[in-house]
Amino acid sequence: YFSLLNVVDFFKTGWGVVQSLWDIFLMYPDVVFGKGGYASFPALFAARILRIPVVIHESDSVPGKTNIWAGKFAQRIAVSYPEAASYFPADKVAYTGNPIRKDFFLPLKTNAHEFLNLDPHIPTVLFIGGSLGSKKINETLLEALPRLVEKYQIIHQTGKNNLEEVKSIVEAVLTRNSKKDRYRPYGYMDSLTLRSAAGAADLIVSRAGSAIFEIAAWGVPSIIVPITDSNGNHQAKNAFAYARSGAAVVIEENNLTGNMFMAETDRILENKELQTKMKEATKAFVKPDAARKIAEEVLKVALS
């Protein structure tokens, strides 16, 4: 089965290279910019064949195979984590940080609690697992939920496909709990809701993908739960790279239990001095002008 998939992928990639060669030859750009990953390989390969300058950006602390390969001939290489620089020629690398949409830099502090119908005097924990949610984070949250709502308000992005199942479990778990209204599930959060949740949150629980940079931009302490055995184990390496800044703590999936999560949440939210240090650490990690720096490097190469 896997051998058949590999054969199919080989032909898909081959066709992608042929198509990219033709398309890029017709437009013949001054520079090709790549973000790495399987999908960018055909365009970068075509640029290499056609001798068109290449600029790449690496989002993770450990580069993927495509960017490792492209880094050998790219004119400039932008990285989100300083740790990634060691995989590329030193004279080509720039530590730019990760581009983030402008609205993500603006969490809605004013009226956030009112918009979400939350009590501003009760600490709030935001759980985000991406648009699809995170099964492991969901399970651990539900395990700890009766204890969590005794102290905290919970905003939970469950993932669209998980919302009804989570709601039914919560209904059973919190049936006789007088504080069950402190739990607020969302299958998906639009920009306004997410920015309000970020503005109201005192602590965020998240995976270790690009959400790390959004959390840093919001200036909120966090608990990061990397996916086990992600490609190249990059999520764990991203998580620990961020934790070294002092802005977050990491709980690996193997250690993630309701008791462990509750203990770490209490440790952070019951220590104002620690919260202040973590908030300050986010400022040193985030690079608000990342997109501009990358664009400038692309233009320099194109104009040269």
Salt bridges, closest charged atoms under 4 A:
ASP60 OD2 - HIS234 NE2 3.90
GLU83 OE2 - ARG244 NH2 3.01
ASP119 OD1 - HIS121 ND1 3.20
GLU139 OE2 - LYS135 NZ 2.43
GLU150 OE1 - LYS179 NZ 3.59
GLU253 OE2 - ARG207 NH2 2.59
GLU264 OE1 - ARG267 NH2 3.02
ASP266 OD2 - LYS151 NZ 3.25
GLU270 OE2 - LYS151 NZ 2.95
GLU273 OE2 - LYS277 NZ 3.61
GLU280 OE2 - LYS283 NZ 3.27
ASP289 OD1 - LYS293 NZ 3.99
GLU296 OE2 - ARG292 NE 3.31
GLU297 OE1 - ARG76 NE 2.92
GLU297 OE2 - LYS300 NZ 3.70
